Amino acid sequence: MKKTVVLGATDNPERFAYRAAHSLVRHGYEIAPVGIKQGTVAGKDIINDKKVIPDVHTVTLYVGSRNLPEWYDYILSLNPKRIIFNPGTENDELMRLANEKGIQTIEGCTLVMLSAGMY
């Protein structure tokens, strides 16, 4: 199964990161929610530090593009197979760094990909 790090995870049901976490779990994916605030989403505690998470397949981004630079090293250290840049998270520099490491980058929407069976 494609273990997914939801970066920018939140317990706020109004946020897309919250909806994506729940949708991923409903579709049978294991998630590791990572965010800056404490809380719980989709039955998982939100990880508030940049701890090592093994066997990551996908990182799906819900952190605004301007706030991503502080996360570059962490994201790349997870060695994901792919990074999904959800709307508003597009970042050419991170895409270039990821591609240099052989990580697939996708500009898309996790929620749409799940609902269309293209995740």
C-alpha positions as CSV (number, residue, x, y, z in Angstrom):
1,M,0.0,0.0,0.0
2,K,1.2,3.5,-0.7
3,K,2.0,5.0,2.7
4,T,1.3,8.8,2.4
5,V,2.7,11.6,4.4
6,V,0.1,14.4,4.6
7,L,2.3,17.5,5.0
8,G,0.3,20.3,6.4
9,A,-2.0,18.0,8.3
10,T,-4.7,19.7,10.5
11,D,-7.6,18.7,12.7
12,N,-9.6,21.6,11.1
13,P,-12.4,20.0,9.0
14,E,-12.6,23.1,6.8
15,R,-9.1,22.5,5.4
16,F,-8.3,20.3,2.4
17,A,-5.5,18.6,4.2
18,Y,-8.1,17.3,6.7
19,R,-10.4,16.1,3.9
20,A,-7.5,14.4,2.1
21,A,-6.4,12.6,5.2
22,H,-9.8,11.2,5.8
23,S,-10.3,10.3,2.1
24,L,-6.9,8.5,2.0
25,V,-7.9,6.4,5.0
26,R,-11.3,5.6,3.5
27,H,-9.6,4.4,0.4
28,G,-7.4,2.1,2.5
29,Y,-4.1,4.0,2.5
30,E,-1.9,4.3,5.6
31,I,-1.2,8.0,6.4
32,A,1.4,9.8,8.5
33,P,0.0,13.3,9.2
34,V,2.7,15.9,9.7
35,G,1.9,19.5,10.7
36,I,2.8,22.4,13.0
37,K,-0.2,22.1,15.4
38,Q,-1.1,19.3,17.7
39,G,-4.2,17.4,17.1
40,T,-5.7,14.2,15.6
41,V,-6.9,13.6,12.1
42,A,-8.4,10.4,10.6
43,G,-7.6,8.6,13.8
44,K,-3.9,9.5,13.8
45,D,-2.0,12.0,16.0
46,I,-0.5,14.8,14.0
47,I,3.3,14.5,14.0
48,N,4.8,17.9,15.1
49,D,8.5,17.2,14.5
50,K,10.5,16.2,11.5
51,K,10.9,12.6,12.6
52,V,11.9,9.8,10.3
53,I,9.0,8.0,8.7
54,P,10.0,4.7,7.1
55,D,8.6,3.3,3.8
56,V,7.0,6.5,2.5
57,H,5.6,6.1,-1.0
58,T,4.0,9.6,-1.4
59,V,4.2,13.0,0.2
60,T,1.1,15.1,-0.5
61,L,1.6,18.8,0.1
62,Y,-0.8,21.1,1.9
63,V,1.8,23.7,2.9
64,G,1.8,27.0,0.9
65,S,4.6,27.4,-1.7
66,R,6.3,30.2,0.2
67,N,6.5,28.1,3.4
68,L,7.9,25.0,1.7
69,P,11.7,25.9,1.8
70,E,11.9,25.0,5.5
71,W,10.6,21.6,4.6
72,Y,12.8,20.7,1.6
73,D,15.4,18.7,3.5
74,Y,12.8,16.8,5.5
75,I,10.6,16.0,2.4
76,L,13.6,14.8,0.5
77,S,15.0,12.8,3.5
78,L,11.8,10.7,3.4
79,N,12.9,9.3,0.0
80,P,9.3,9.2,-1.4
81,K,8.6,7.7,-4.8
82,R,6.5,10.8,-5.6
83,I,5.4,14.2,-4.3
84,I,2.0,15.6,-5.1
85,F,1.8,19.3,-5.3
86,N,-1.8,20.2,-4.5
87,P,-3.2,23.5,-5.8
88,G,-1.4,26.4,-4.1
89,T,1.7,24.3,-3.2
90,E,3.4,24.4,-6.6
91,N,7.1,25.1,-6.1
92,D,9.6,24.9,-9.0
93,E,12.7,24.7,-6.8
94,L,11.4,21.7,-4.8
95,M,10.2,20.0,-8.0
96,R,13.7,20.4,-9.5
97,L,15.4,19.1,-6.3
98,A,13.0,16.1,-6.2
99,N,13.5,15.3,-9.9
100,E,17.3,15.4,-9.4
101,K,16.8,12.7,-6.8
102,G,14.6,10.6,-9.1
103,I,11.4,11.5,-7.2
104,Q,8.3,11.8,-9.4
105,T,6.5,15.1,-9.0
106,I,2.8,15.6,-9.8
107,E,0.9,18.9,-9.9
108,G,-2.6,17.6,-9.0
109,C,-5.2,17.2,-6.4
110,T,-5.1,14.3,-4.1
111,L,-8.8,14.4,-3.5
112,V,-9.5,14.3,-7.3
113,M,-6.9,11.6,-7.9
114,L,-8.6,9.4,-5.2
115,S,-12.1,10.0,-6.5
116,A,-11.0,9.2,-10.0
117,G,-9.2,6.0,-9.0
118,M,-5.9,7.5,-10.2
119,Y,-4.0,7.6,-6.9
